[in-house]
């Protein structure tokens, strides 16, 4: 869905990118919910700063949605609740992390990746405080993998599938599943950068990814199927809201 920004809002968004770029440049390369205290302090801070422009983008986009698409507010809240429930289904995967569905891909398909950055942050914050799932020091890293990187892939996959005339529900399923899987690829990179071991970052990344794949590929498939089923239900019971945000309009409904 399109949400135009004013010149002032664009300046705020661009300003928020500056510390993120500095943080990226400052991260030493030697150096899915990652647990509390598992990242070095520098990495934890850097990932948090990298998230900043995406969170500002998400805030501004949600502000536009609330102002211009009143019927969609409940649907937006449902996407946050959906992500909270799915990503709270914790399955131990490897020391320092866990495997679970993410639930952010479906929201990215409907609203784009920007709102899911802020919603994902809130989901992860509540889970860290209430469920001891993830952590406060690793909030930035977890937000980047689950609420930023994953939704961007989901949104991109959905758009590519629709341009290729793929069935809409199949496109939703692929978007949700691949977004989930990419989240764990990013988590593997984050852990490898923080804990390269004696073999180096690439070897550590391969080890993390090989372990995650055993549990995450089946979960990604399940999340893809579930996402398509939920979307099918929304198309049946929430057509006004879907038209309000342009989801059905763009598909010629």
C-alpha positions in Angstrom: 0.0 0.0 0.0 1.2 3.5 -0.8 1.7 6.1 2.0 3.2 9.4 0.8 5.5 11.3 3.2 5.8 15.1 3.5 9.1 16.8 3.0 9.5 17.1 6.8 8.9 13.4 7.3 11.4 12.5 4.6 14.0 14.6 6.3 13.4 12.8 9.6 13.7 9.5 7.9 17.0 10.4 6.1 18.4 11.8 9.3 17.7 8.5 11.1 19.8 6.7 8.5 23.0 8.5 9.5 23.7 6.7 12.8 22.7 3.4 11.1 25.3 3.9 8.4 28.0 4.8 11.0 27.1 1.7 13.0 27.5 -0.5 9.9 31.0 1.0 9.2 32.0 0.6 12.8 31.2 -3.2 13.1 34.3 -5.3 13.1 33.8 -8.3 10.8 35.8 -10.5 13.2 33.6 -9.8 15.6 16.0 -17.0 15.9 15.7 -15.1 18.9 19.2 -14.6 20.1 19.2 -15.0 23.9 20.1 -12.3 26.4 23.8 -11.6 26.7 24.8 -13.8 23.8 26.1 -10.9 21.6 29.2 -8.8 22.5 28.2 -5.3 23.6 29.5 -3.6 20.4 27.5 -5.9 18.2 24.3 -5.5 20.3 24.5 -1.7 20.1 25.4 -1.7 16.4 22.4 -3.9 15.4 20.2 -1.6 17.4 21.4 1.5 15.7 21.1 -0.2 12.2 17.4 -0.8 13.0 16.8 2.9 13.7 15.9 4.2 10.2 13.6 1.2 9.6 11.8 1.9 12.8 11.3 5.6 11.9 10.1 4.5 8.5 7.7 2.1 10.2 6.4 4.7 12.6 5.7 7.2 9.8 4.0 4.5 7.7 1.8 3.4 10.5 0.9 7.0 11.2 -0.3 7.3 7.6 -2.2 4.1 7.8 -4.0 5.2 11.0 -4.8 8.6 9.4 -5.9 7.4 6.0 -7.1 3.9 6.3 -9.3 3.7 9.4 -10.8 0.3 8.4 -7.3 -1.2 8.4 -6.4 -0.4 12.0 -7.9 -3.6 13.4 -6.2 -5.6 10.6 -2.9 -4.0 11.4 -3.3 -4.9 15.1 -4.2 -8.5 14.0 -0.9 -8.8 12.1 1.0 -7.8 15.3 -0.9 -10.3 17.4 -0.3 -13.0 14.7 3.4 -12.4 14.8 3.4 -12.4 18.6 1.7 -15.8 18.8 3.7 -17.6 16.1 7.1 -16.3 17.1 6.4 -17.3 20.7 6.3 -21.0 19.7 9.8 -21.6 20.9 11.8 -24.7 19.8 15.4 -25.1 21.0 17.7 -25.2 18.0 21.3 -24.5 19.0 23.1 -22.9 21.9 22.3 -19.3 22.0 19.2 -19.3 19.8 15.9 -21.0 19.1 13.7 -21.9 16.1 10.1 -20.8 15.6 7.8 -19.4 13.0 8.1 -15.6 12.7 4.6 -14.5 11.6 5.9 -11.2 10.1 5.6 -12.2 6.4 1.9 -12.0 6.3 1.8 -8.5 7.6 4.5 -7.5 5.0 2.4 -8.9 2.2 -0.6 -6.7 3.3 1.1 -3.5 4.5 4.6 -3.7 3.2 7.8 -4.2 5.2 7.9 -0.9 7.0 5.1 -1.3 9.5 6.4 -4.8 10.5 9.6 -3.3 11.7 7.9 -1.4 14.5 5.3 -4.1 15.2 8.1 -6.7 15.3 10.1 -4.6 17.8 7.0 -4.4 20.0 6.5 -8.1 19.7 10.1 -8.9 20.6 10.1 -6.4 23.5 7.0 -8.0 25.1 8.4 -11.5 24.5 11.7 -10.6 26.1 10.0 -9.0 29.2 7.0 -11.4 29.6 8.3 -14.7 28.2 12.1 -14.5 28.6 12.2 -15.2 24.9 15.1 -13.4 23.3 16.5 -10.6 25.4 16.8 -6.8 25.8 20.5 -6.6 24.9 19.8 -8.6 21.7 16.7 -6.7 20.8 18.3 -4.9 18.0 19.7 -8.0 16.3 16.5 -9.9 16.7 14.5 -7.0 15.4 16.7 -6.7 12.3 16.5 -10.4 11.5 12.8 -11.1 12.2 11.1 -7.7 11.7 13.2 -6.1 9.0 15.1 -8.6 6.9 12.4 -11.3 6.8 9.5 -9.0 6.0 11.5 -7.3 3.2 12.1 -10.7 1.6 8.4 -11.7 2.0 7.3 -8.5 0.4 9.7 -8.8 -2.5 8.9 -12.5 -3.1 5.1 -11.7 -3.1 5.6 -8.8 -5.6 7.8 -10.9 -7.9 5.3 -13.8 -7.8 2.4 -11.6 -8.7 4.3 -10.0 -11.6 4.9 -13.6 -12.7 1.1 -14.3 -12.6 1.5 -16.8 -9.8 -1.7 -17.6 -8.0 -2.2 -15.1 -5.2 -2.5 -17.6 -2.3 0.5 -19.5 -3.6 2.4 -16.2 -3.7 1.4 -15.5 -0.1 2.6 -18.9 1.0 5.9 -18.6 -0.7 6.4 -15.1 0.7 5.7 -16.2 4.3 7.8 -19.3 4.0 10.9 -17.7 2.4 10.7 -14.7 4.7 10.8 -17.1 7.7 13.8 -18.9 6.2 15.7 -15.8 5.4 15.2 -14.6 9.0 17.3 -17.5 10.1 19.9 -16.9 7.5 20.4 -13.4 8.9 20.5 -14.8 12.4 23.2 -17.2 11.4 25.2 -14.3 10.0 24.7 -12.3 13.2 25.9 -15.2 15.3 28.8 -16.0 13.0 30.0 -12.4 13.2 29.8 -12.4 17.0 31.3 -15.9 17.4 33.6 -16.7 14.5 35.6 -19.3 16.4 39.0 -20.4 15.2 37.8 -21.4 11.8 36.6 -17.9 10.9 33.3 -16.2 10.1 32.4 -18.2 7.0 32.9 -21.6 8.7 31.0 -20.5 11.7 28.2 -19.2 9.4 28.0 -22.5 7.7 27.8 -24.4 11.0 25.0 -22.2 12.3 23.0 -22.4 9.0 23.4 -26.2 8.8 22.0 -26.6 12.3 19.2 -24.1 11.8 18.2 -25.8 8.5 17.2 -29.0 10.2 14.5 -27.3 12.2 13.7 -24.2 10.2 13.0 -25.5 6.7 10.0 -27.6 8.0 8.8 -24.7 10.1 9.1 -22.3 7.1 7.0 -24.7 5.0 4.4 -24.8 7.8 4.4 -21.0 8.1 3.9 -20.7 4.3 0.9 -23.0 4.4 -0.6 -21.3 7.5 -0.1 -17.9 5.9 -2.0 -18.9 2.8 -4.8 -20.4 4.9 -5.1 -17.2 7.1 -5.1 -15.0 3.9 -7.9 -17.2 2.4 -9.9 -16.6 5.6 -9.3 -12.9 5.5 -10.4 -12.7 1.9 -13.7 -14.3 3.0 -14.3 -12.2 6.1 -12.4 -9.0 5.8 -12.9 -7.8 2.2 -13.7 -4.2 3.1 -10.4 -3.9 5.1 -8.4 -5.6 2.3 -9.9 -3.2 -0.3 -9.2 -0.3 2.0 -5.4 -1.1 2.0 -5.4 -1.9 -1.7 -4.7 -5.6 -1.5 -7.8 -6.7 -3.4 -8.0 -3.6 -5.6 -4.5 -4.2 -6.9 -5.4 -7.8 -7.8 -8.4 -6.7 -9.9 -11.0 -7.7 -7.4 
